[in-house]
Amino acid sequence: MTVQNEEYDEDWRTERLHLLVRSAAETERRTLPANIAGTLLVIGAAQSLPNAADFYIPMLLRFLALFATALLYETIRRRLDGRAKTLVPMRMASAVAAFGGASWASIILPIFLDPYLHPASYIVTAGVFISVALVITSTSAIKRIAIPYTIGFMGTFFAALAFIPPNTAIWLAGGLTFIMAGIVIFSIGSSRQRLESANMLVHNQRLTEDLEEALARAEFLAIRDPLTGLYNRRALFEDRIYENAPGNRYHVLIVDLDHFKQVNDRFGHDTGDRVLIGVATAIRDVLRSLPGEGHLAARLGGEEFAVFLAIADDTEADNAAERLRAACHRVAARFGLPPGVGTASIGISSMPRGEHVSEALQRADNALYEAKESGRNRVKRQVA
């Protein structure tokens, strides 16, 4: 499967870069012992040459490059693990990469500046080119690392050719260009494959995130009212939502907004929805302010709400119901509704543990009827 280019927005490219850099960082971490061993092998072979002392400074530069690269990628790993939005500055990464390439070039310079026909010369040269090829290929998909690394290697090598007789320099320059061209051509193919793999990973990650979001949304809508965010009627009758309620006695309220049809008829359904949202917010605020845990609210439908109070004491429950009534009154006033419109009539009933909520709701509904019959905008109780 190929991901189309039009999908490569800025966030996509950033995610892809993070994946590629993380992969390079993990590869560097796993291969660090091999890098050190390979460097020691190359330098050890160089010590067999008559000009072994000329390799001391290149050896120091190479180990400094190893240390700087390891430190850079460790910093990158930590930032990625911490979900940082940005990696280390890419200028720093490019500089470290260029220094790494230059350090490898410095190791073969003594061989060309002061050549000796010795087997160790071939070992050093082959070891350097193999190492450079591996690094360029493994980082080829990260241009800000691969290109500076290649420039650092070739630039250092070509700069040293100024100290070699012209005829020899031409042959060396041509040979290096030929070898590096082969490495670059191979790395381009590897780069395309790595980029396509990274694109597929980003694509799959986004599909997974979209699926998780859709599932979370579906789960939310299964038990929540889409307008107010309160529990819906279906959830209200599920025993599991009362599991966190402490104690053995509770209270159930039914809250019905008075003459709410007039709100929709006179002010429009948009205002009616905003009033319902305001009432739901007010109910949530009151419940949050109550002591204890386990309080919850649901929208039964239309302008009717149900409230479960994890409160045993009748007086405390009545006070909470009165606070809910006053909060609804304030919402009606805030929207400029006429007197008696949008206020709340509330029926309340106690509910012993073990009783199904539907039974308590029926008693609360009877109390609500009394509240409406006696003038609305008030709280009435019916004893279990």
N, C-alpha and C positions, 0 to 999 in steps of 0.2 A: 504493500500500500504506500502511495506517495502523497505527501501533504502538499497542497498547492501553495505557491509563493504568496498569494494575496492574503493568506492567513498570518503571515509573518509580521505582526505588529510589533511595537516597541517592547511590550511586555513579553511577547513570545520570544523575541531575540534575547531579552534579558534572562528568561528562564532557561533557554538553550545554552547561553553562555555559562550560567551557573552549573548546569549539568556537565558541560564539557570541562570546565575548570575543576569541578569536584572529581571527575574521572581522572584528570591529569594529576591532581593532588594525591589521590589514592594510589595511582600508579607510581608516583614518585616515592610515596611512603613505603610501598612494598618493595620497590627496587633499589632503595637507598643502599642497603648492604652490598648489593651487586654492583652498584655504581662505585662505591668505595673500593671494592675488591678489584674491579676492572681498572680503576685509576692506579691502584697500587701495582697491578700487574704491568701496566704500560710503563709506569715510572721505574719499576724494578728492572724491566728489560732495558730501559734507557741507561741504567747504571752500568750496563755491560759495555757501553760505548766509550771510546777514548775521551769524548768531551762530556762526560757524565755531569760535571759541575755546572754545565750550562743549563741543566734541567731543574736546578734547585728553585729558581724564581718561578718558572712555569708550574712546578709542582705546588708551590705555595699558592699561586693564583688559582690553580685548579681546586685545591681544597677550600679556599675562600669561596669559590663559586658554588661548590657543593653545599657549604654551610649556608650561604645566602639563599640558595634555591630551597633547601629544606626549611629554613625559617619562613620564607615567603609562602610556601604551600601549607605550612602548619598554621600560619595566620589566616590563610584562605579557608582552611577546614574549620577553624574555630568560628569564623564569621558565618560560614554556611550553616554550621550546627546551631548557631545562635539566631538563625533566620534573619541575618542582617540584609537590608535592602541592597546594599552595595558591597562589592568586594574591596580588596585593597586597590589603591589607585593603579590603573593600568600602566601608567608611566613607570611606576616602580617595577611592575612585573616585566615590562619591556626592557628596562635597564638591567634587571637581573638576568634576563634571558640573553641579552647582548653580551654581558660579561661572561656568562657561561660558555657561549660560542667562542668568544675571544680566548678564554682560558684553555680550551681544547686546541685552538690554533697555535697558542704559544708553546704547546708541548712538542709539536712537530717542526717548529721553526728551527731549533738547533740542528735538526737533521739536514735541512735544506741549506741553511746558512754555512754549515761546516760539515759537508757530507762525508760519510765513511761507508765503505763497502763492508757491511757487517750484518749478520742475520737479525740482530736486535733492531736494526733500522726498519726492517720490514714489519717486525712485530709491533713496534711503536706506531708506525704509519697506519697499518691495518687496524690496530686497536682504536686509534683516534677516529678514523673514518667510520668504522662500525658504530662507535658510540654516538658520533654526530648524526649518522643516519637514523639511528633508533630514536634520538631525541626529536629530530625534525619530523619524523613520521608520526610519533606519538602525540605531538602537539600541533600537527598540521592543520587541524580544524580551528585552532585558536590563533588567528593571524597575528595578533598583537604579541604573541610569544614566539611563534615559529619564525616569522619574518625577522624580528630583531636578532634572534639566535643565529639565523643563517647569515645575516649581515655582519654580526659580530665575528663569526668564524672567518668568512671570506674577506672582510675588511682588514682584519688583523693579518691574514695570510698575504693579501695583495700588498699591504703596506710594507711587509718585510721583503717583498721581492725587489724593492728599490736598492737593497744592499747586496743583490746577487747580480752577477754578470748578465747583460741583456739577453744573450742567446739562451742561457739556462732559465732565466726568468720567464721568457716566452713559452718555453716548453712546460715549465711548472704551472704557469697561468692557464695554458690550454688544457693541461691534464686535470687541474683542479676544477676548471669550468665544466669539463666533460663529466667528471665524477659527480659534481654537485647537481648538474642538470639531470642526471639519472636519478639521484636521490629526490630531487624536487618533483620530477614527473611521477615517481612512485608515490610520493607523499600527497600529491594532488588527488590521486585516486583514493588513497586512504582517507583524505580529508572529506571527500564527497560521501563516502560511506559513513564516516563518523557523524557528519552533519545530518544525514538522512536518519541515522539511528537516534540522534538527539531530538530531531523534529518529531519522530514517532513517539519518543518518550514524553515530550511536552504535550503532544496531541492526546496520548493516553491519559496523562495526568489531568488534563483539562476535562476529558470525558468523564473520568472518575469523579472529579470535583463537581461537575454538572449533575452526575447521577446522585452523588451524596446529597447535593443541595435539593434535588427533586424529591428524593426519598424523605429528607428532613421536612420539606414543605408538605409532602403528602401525609406524613405522620402528624404534623402540626394541624393540618386541616381536618384530619380524622377526629380530633378531639377538641379543636378550637373553633370559635366563631370567627369567620374571616373578617368581619367588620370591626369588632371590638377587641379581638384577641383573647377574650375570656373563654373559659370552657364552653363547649356547646351542650345541647340537651342530651345527646348521646353519652357524652363523657360523664355527665352528672349522675347517671344511673350505674356507672361502673364502680364497683367497690374499691378498686385499687387506688383511686384518687383520695380516698379517706385513710389510707394506711398510716400516714404520718400524724394523724390526729391523736393527741394524747387523751387520757381520761376515759370515763365511761358514760358521759352524758354531754350532749351537744345541743345546738340550736340551728334551726333552718328557717330562712326568711324567703318570702316571695316579694319582690319589689316590682310594682307596676306603675308606669308613668301615667299621670292623670290626663285624660282628654288628648292623648298624643296624636290622634288622627287630625286634630286641628292644626298641629304643627306642620304635618305634610301638606294638608289642604291649603293653608294660608301662606306658608313660607317655602314650600317646596321640599321634595324628598332629600335634596342635598343638605339643606339645613337640618332636616330630621335625622339624617345619618350623623351629622356633626354633633347633634345633641346626644344621640345614643353613645357616640364615642366619648363625649364629655362625661356622661353619666358613668360609663364603664371605668374611665380613668379615676373619677371621684370614688367609686366603690373600691378600686384597687388601693387608692391612697388611704382610705379609712381602714381597710384590712391590714395594710402594712403597719399602721400605727397601733394596732391592737396588740396586747401582750400575748405571748405564746406563739405556737406554730400550728399549721394545719388549716387555717382559714382559707376559703376559696370562694370563687363566684363563677356563675355561668349565665349565659344568655339563653333563656328558654325559647325565645322567638319573639319577633316584633319588638314591642317596648317592655317586655317582661323579663325580669332577671331573677335568679335564685342565688342565695348566699348561704354558705355553710360556715357556721361559727364554732370553732373548737373551744367553746366556753360552756361551762357547766352551770354557773350561777345565773339565775333568772334576771336579777337586777343588772348585772354586767351585760348580759345579752340585750336586754331592753335598751340600755344606754347606747350600746353599739348600733342598734337598729335606729335609734333616734338620731345618732350622728349621721347615719346613712341618709335618713330622710332630709336632714338639714343640708347635707352636701348636694343632694339632688335639687333641692330648692335653689341653692346658689347657682347651679348650672343653668336652671331655667331663667333665673334673673340675668345671668351673664349674656344669654342669647336674646334678652329682651322679650321673652314670651309673655303673653297676657296673664293676669292673675288666675291661678288655678289650672294653668296649662303647663304640662311638663313637670309638675311637682310629683312626689312619689307617695303612693299608698302602700303600706307594708304590712304583711301578715307574718307572724312569728309563731313558731312552735318548738318545743323541746324535742329532742330525739335521743333516746337511750342507745348505747352501743348494742349492736346486733340487730337493730331494727333497720329495715330497708328504707332508703331515703324517700322512696315514693310515698310511704305511709306518712312520714313527717311532712312532706310537701303537700299532701292532701289536707292535713290540718292547717298548715300555713295558708293554703289557698282559701280555706273557710274563713280564717281570720282576716285575710285580705278582703274578702267580700264584705265582712263587717266594717272594715276601715273605709271602704268606698261608700257603703250605705250610710255611714255616720258622718259623711262630709268630705272624705278624701284628705290627702296630705297629712296623714297621721299613721300611727303604728297601733296595731291591735294584736293581742296574743290569744292563742287557743292552747289550752293545757292538754298534754298527752293523756 
